[in-house]
Structures are given as structure tokens and as C-alpha cells.
Amino acid sequence: MPTRAKIVALLLSGAALLALSSMNASARIVCNADGDCWHVQEDYAYPPSVRLDVHPDTWRWGEGQHFAWKEHKGRGYWEHGEWRAF
């Protein structure tokens, strides 16, 4: 195989790996009205009665805003200080 074809194949393989790796990085930050925030790895369909804000994983609250990290494993959400699984 000529050198040029090897370089093209290598570049295409690298681009494919990069595309696949970025598809798995779907982390989000979810916050409720009480200021409780937590990380999720998947996009969930929360119950319509729950008021949540979903932010990208790079989101940070601003100065003077009052939020708190409350991590929890599993699928669910924080409501009035309690974890509600669904």
C-alpha cells in the first residue's frame, strides 16, 4: 500500500474514533427549583410535573447564585430534599 493511502486510512480511522468517542460523552447537569444539582449520563424523560433545568456538563452557576451538589446513582431526581427514583 502506498504511503499516501496509508496516511489517508490513518486519518479516516482517527476521525472515526473521535466521532465515536464524542457520542458517549453526553453528561448533563440537572438542577431543580430548590437549587439541588446533580450529574446525569443519559437524557431522561422526567415527569411533566417536575420543574428541572438541564444544562451542559460545562455549566457553572454564577456568583451570588445558591446551588448545591447532591449526587445520587440511578435514574431519578431530587425534590424537596428527597431522591425520587423513576
Residue pairs with C-beta under 8 A, 6 or more apart in sequence:
1 9
25 57
26 41
26 42
26 43
27 39
27 40
27 41
27 57
28 39
28 40
28 43
28 54
28 55
28 56
28 57
29 37
29 38
29 39
29 40
29 54
29 55
29 56
29 57
29 59
30 37
30 38
30 39
30 40
30 52
30 53
30 54
30 55
30 77
31 37
31 52
31 53
31 55
31 67
32 50
32 51
32 52
32 53
32 77
32 78
32 79
33 51
34 78
34 79
34 80
34 81
35 66
35 67
35 68
36 67
36 68
36 70
36 78
36 81
37 61
37 67
37 68
37 69
37 70
38 69
38 70
38 71
38 72
38 78
39 57
39 71
42 75
43 54
44 75
46 52
46 77
46 86
47 86
50 77
50 79
52 77
61 67
70 78
72 78
72 83
74 85
75 85
75 86
76 83
76 84
76 85
76 86
77 83
77 84
77 86
78 84
